[in-house]
């Protein structure tokens, strides 16, 4: 079934089996995923997921989103108790929380993930990661993330520290701590992302300390990745009570 509202995010310490049994970052062949909407829904049902969010990559000039939403709403009707949300993943374009997405797409979403994918140069272009140090990359990524937390129309800060983690395998602990605290203060979720996090136990320890609202996301681009974050967290003993 589809859902007329938004996902409800739990505080980290409140995660039980039901709250963990979700997948809130999925990509299909509408952008860079490999599977169709229908294939994702079928696999999600097979894996016993209770809630699923399609969070396709969008840009400000994205024109296909109404058709994407219509396909999801139509296909989801045949999947019983699976709660399905239509959403997007959109990147920060400056430190003030501006996003590379149109108002019409935001209005059509049940869930919006704000992420850092590129590092703006302030002149309409992007900085070259290859020309930047770890410290420069992390500091800019932190500023962009804080801008989204402060003022962007997002529900989730997606894959926090992801660009630094992907390129250097690390992100400063004090930056993580500040981001987690800031999302809690604003009342939005921070993503536990099994695709980007290098040290999941350390991030979980920080979440246990600060107790933010959290979103569970595998960044699934293949059917084999659906529910991977849920399964990894179960292995680590999260949500078993």
Helices and strands as residue ranges (DSSP letters): E 10-11, G 12-14, H 17-20, E 22-26, H 37-46, E 51-57, H 65-76, E 83-91, H 103-107, E 111-115, G 129-131, H 134-151, E 156-157, H 162-168, H 173-186, E 189-193, H 200-210, E 213-217, G 223-225, H 228-235
